[in-house]
Amino acid sequence: VIEKKLQVLPHSNQILLLSIVSEILRLNEDPNVQGLALDLPESLYSSKVLNAVKPEKDVDGLSSVNLGRLVHGDVSDCLVPPTACAVMELLEDIGGKTVLLVGARGAQGAALQSVLQREGAAVLSCPWRAPQLQSELRHADVVVFGSTKPDDVPVSWIKPGATIISCARDLLSGKSYSLIFTNMVKNMERWIQSQQYRKWDLHCLKLQPLSPVPSDIEISRAQSPKAVDVLAKEIGLLTDEIEIYGQTKAKVRLSLLERLKDQPDGKYVLVAGITPTPLGEGKSTVTVGLVQALTAHLNINSFACLRQPSQGPTFGVKGGAAGGGYAQVIPMEEFNLHLTGDIHAITAANNLLAAAIDARILHENTQSDKSLYNRLVPVVNGMRGFSAIQLARLRRLGINKTDPETLTEEEISKFVRLDIDPSTITWQRVVDTNDRFLRKVTVGQAQFDIAVASEIMAILALTTSLQDMKERLGKMVVANDKKGEPVTAEDLGVTGALAVLMKDAIKPTLMQTLEGTPVFVHAGPFANIAHGNSSVLADKIALKLVGEKGFVVTEAGFGADIGMEKFFNIKCRASGLVPSVVVLVATVRALKMHGGGPNVTAGAPLKKEYTEENLQLVADGCCNLQKQIQITQLFGVPVVVALNVFKTDSPAEVDLVCKMAKESGAFDAVPCNHWSAGGRGAVKLAQAVEKAANQKNSFKYLYSLELPIVEKIRIIAQKVYGAQDIELSPTAQSQVDRYTQQGFGNLPICMAKTHLSLSHQPERKGVPTGFILPISDVRASIGAGFIYPLVGTMSTMPGLPTRPCFYDIDLDPITEQVKGLF
């Protein structure tokens, strides 16, 4: 209980009212305050003041919402005002008696009248100065004074034997105050109840699919999404757990994890895929279709967790990443453009660190130890002191001093000089645009990457709390010093500033599917050099919200050999979460390509082999599907194949794929039509996933972290890709030796390899064998917590095609509607 007293200065009543309302509104938003009781002069009990209090915090029970519930008989859903409770406790059986309320006005009078009538009394109300007052008093069995009786109203007017109760504050205050605390306790009990997990009361949106299927943006715009605060309430989020961005997006605060820490997790489903064509095979669409089927059609709580798309591919060649057809996240233009600014926050944090590196090298090259020390630890208001991050650096250096005046010259030199070796700088500047010319623009010793390739993005995806994120940001290695020791963001003193820039980005963004089911959009690490999965935090929060019988469906980047392997060996290690089922997405189109079909090129029409029935090509290409099923089985998780059906696929081709998938060890294989039919087209997939989730799960990691770096790389290459062996370049071997010597050898491996083949050669389709996997370089993301070997060359800054998607993207200046996104 917090007692808050306002200091009232001699102002006009209007200014005083504004001051009171302002303080009430502030306390409404204070999560530490669960109830508000007002103790004001009678003249200030206006409807404006009473209704400023949130209904859920209204201990006095006098707001219009509470009174409305009381009048309508919803007693269990409201708090009875303490004065009304006190009157009822003082009265015995009043059924059939006449009760006169005198001078009981406004909300208090309405509350008294309501509770008295509910007990069977005939209730009349009369002001003190009414002409009929004397007559009414002579006939009343009970008289309740709502305010102090004027001296000119004689007691002789009152009917002999009548019961008289005065609600004047000085007479009833003790009783009503004790009841205020009774109400406060009731309110606290309600609040505690609200903190517990509640079954969803989700109102799904209806779909009316059209044929032929319109464009993604037309479908998105034809559906009216629910307001995000309504969706949040439906799935059990509390008002103070969301931060609303516009009408359809909201950040979700991490405090929810503490509130629901004892709530059992739901089932954890990963959507992966076979080796794709350059067009992609629809993992995001399957993810969205599956949760629409589970929630809107099978009435099972489910959440989709997706990555935030980069603007580079959106404006480049791939278009958006919201799913497609009647299985997508809406509004799709908001999903694909900026969202809540997380990628911009990463860009700002990344480039601040890059600037800090260059600035530190400049200042160390141009200043003496003494000058550096005087600027790094300046005298402010006559005092010199270390900041918290500087004290931490001193401790790492073995200098256990806190007074800047006591350091020796040698200690000052150790403290101020990072001695960064410019040739070892690994930290790049980033921008969220496909700009191939920035690949060769050099600032200091670093070049440019696309923003989603930043290690800060990988950290955002793997972190488990704000504290964990701060620690990971501080551990990021940006270069080596001239003695070969790692230099970190913590050494540069920038960790706190990076955390400040990322404080909002760490919160997942809540959106919805076309059928009004919930989606978390959070993080989007590059799937080449990072693990390519959405965030651990989004998954953890979603698993609590869906409840024990619910499902959280998340997606891995690229094929199962890359995205899924990294999900299990990196993301699951970071989160401690155990997957229940893998959904492996396949298409007839991709299988025909693996069976020897002609090249598939983005932007070019498909050859006839892909649009006409060809069972032999399909059968030959199923080798890739079989291999990806085997990879899944390495981890001991049941696999369900989702065949994403296109209109050109023949029934015989579909049946052949499902048959071969089940013969290869899949728990089930199901054709899906969610793109054209929404969740209804994925109901069979949802049923198969639900059954598979109840199977025995013997999940295990592929390798032990204690193995040497090279051995972990070899296990992935041989067991997952099917390579005969690996071959490290001298540069790669040198880096392995360096990381091992620096103490980073026990980190998991994040392979940077083409997604277009199981091998390192994109043109080799199907299931290549007998190849030697070349490791050209080995790098480390120490903050994110993995070593990433480069297989061949790996671009971290895509370029724009001849005809980028932006040719079709436009804005209507009158309606402000976005056009041309797909």
Protein Blocks (a to p, Z undefined) as FASTA:
>chain_A
ZZdddddddddfklmmmmmmmmmmmmmmmmkbcbdcddddfklmcfklmmmpcfklmmno
pafklmmmmmnopamlpccdfklmmmmmmpccfehiacddehiahjllmmmmmmmmmnop
acddddfklmklmmmmmmpmbdcdfbdcdfklcfklpcghiacddfbfklmmmmmmmmmm
mmmmmmmmmmmmmmpccdddddddddddddddddfklmmmmpccddfklmmmmnopafkl
cccehjlbccddfklmmmmmmpccddddddddddddfkogolmmmmmmmmmmmmmmnopa
cddddddddfklmmmmnopaebgajbdcddfklmmnopnommmmmmmmmmmmmmmmmmmm
mmmmmccfklmmmmmmcceehiacddfklmmmmmmnopacfbfklpcfklmmmmmmnopa
fklpcbdcdddddcfklmmmcghjbccddfklpmklmmmmmpcbfklmmmmmmmpcfbdc
fkopacdfklnopmmmmmmmmmmmmpccddddfkopacddedjidfklmnopacfklmmm
mmmmnommlccddddehjfklmmmmmmmmmmmmnopacfbdcddddfklmmmmnopacdd
ehiacdfklmpccfklmmmmmmmmmmmmmmmmmnopacdddddddfkbcfklmmmmmmmm
mmnopabdcddfklmnojmlmmmmmmmmmmmmmpccdddcfbdfkbcfklmmmmmmmmmn
opabdcddfklmmmmmmmmmnopmmpccdddddfkbfblbfklghjaehiacddfbdcdd
fknopacddehjadfbdcddfbdfklmgccdfklopaehiZZ
